[in-house]
Amino acid sequence: MNRLSPASTVKGNSMKYKRLTLVLIVSLSTVLLLVYGFHFFFLSLHNLPQGEYIGEPTSPQGTYTVKLYETSPALSSGGTRGEVINNITGKKKTIYWEYNRNVPKGGVLLNTIKWEDDETVIINGKKLNVKKDVYDFRRKGHGCS
């Protein structure tokens, strides 16, 4: 009869645990990478189309400028992307993304933008604080604070 010594049993169990640990680490890493990739490519504001330049109103005190871009203007529905620029630091950030807006007859997508004060802008009826708010039509509640 072939009996295993206690030392060989411990060694065998140790190998099983190492193998199981490796499989768990690789599986978890793969899942995390897939979740990050999905977020980056489908939910993030970093990969939006540039669009065609519309205009850039500046805040009353000149601290911020919001550049508006129109995407897909030739289609039956279009989108608008708004990018705020801090005129002091030069930092840029997308703060407004609306898509599938109805294009009126004649194919011109009308956008309205009005500064309420130096940090508050209203884009197509959405009131945003340029320091902290982001409007993204894909998010529940649209992401406005």
N, C-alpha and C positions, 0 to 999 in steps of 0.2 A: 504494500500500500504506500502510495506517495503522499506524504504529508508536507504541507508548506510550513516553513518555520515562521515564527512571529515576525522576524525582520523582513522576510520577503512579502508578507501580507501588508505590512506598513508601507513598504516601498511601492507595492501595487496600488494601494489606496491613494498614496501621494501622487502618483502619476495620473490617476483618474481625476483627482481634484485639480491638478494643474491643467489638464486637458479641458475640463469643464469650465474652469476660470477663463481660459483663453477663448473658448467658444462664446461665453457670455460677454466678454470684453469686445470681441469682434462684432457680435450681434448688436450690442448696445451702440457701439460706434457707428455702425451702418445705419441704424434707425435715426440716431441724432443727425447724421449727415444728410439723410433724406428729408427730415423735417426742416433743417436749416435751408437746404436747397429749395424746397417748396416755398418756404416763407420768402426767401430772397428773390426768387424769380416770379412768384405769383401774387404776393401780398405787399411787398415792399414798394415804397415810392422811388427807389433808386433806379429801377429799370423801365420807367415810363418813356414813351416816345417823346422826342424833343418837340415836335410840332412846328407849326408856322407862327412866327412872331406876330403878335397882335399889337401890343403896346406896353408901356411901363410907367404908370403913375408913381410919383414920389410922395412920401408922407409929408404932412404940413411943415415939419421942422427939418426935412431933408435927411433924416436918419436912415430911413428904409425906402427901398424901391421894390415894387412887385411887378415882375415881368409876366405877361400872360402869353400863352402859346395855344394855338388851336390845332387839334389833331383830326385827321380824316375829314377835312372840310368838303371833299367831293362826294362823300357818302351820304346816305339819308340820315345818319346820326353821327354826331361828332363829339369831341371831348375838349375839355379845357384844362390846362395845367398852369398853375400859378407858382412862381418861384420868387421867394423873398430874398433880397440882397441887403445885408447890413452895409451901408455906405461908408461906415467908419472902419470896420474890420475887413470888409470884402467877402465875408462868409455868405454862402448861398444855401438855401434849403427849400425844397418843394413843400408848400403848405396847402395847396389846393389841387384836387384831382376829381374832376367830374366827367363822366363819360355817358354816352347814349342819351345826350340831350337832344330834343327834337329840333331839327334845323327848320326854320320857317321857309315858306315858299320863296323861291329865289335863291336858296342855297347859302344864305349868309347867317352864320351863327352869331347872335348878338350876345355880348358879354357886358355886364355892368360892374364897375369897380369904383368904390368911393372910400376915401379915408375919413374915418370918424374922428380920430386923433392920431398922434404920432406912432402909436403902437397898435391901433385897431383899424382893420380894413374890412369892408363889406364887399365880397365878390359874389355876384349873382344871388344876392340875398342871404349869403352865409357870412355871419359876423365872426371874424377871427382875430385873436390877439397874435401878432406876428412872432412874439417871443415863445409862446407855448402851444398854440392851437394848430391843428392840422385837420383839414376836411378831406376825407377820402370816401367816395360814394360806396365803396365795397365794405366798409366797416359799419357794424350795427351802431346806431346813434351817430354815424358819420364822423366820429372822432373829434368833434368840436367840444371844447371844454365850456 
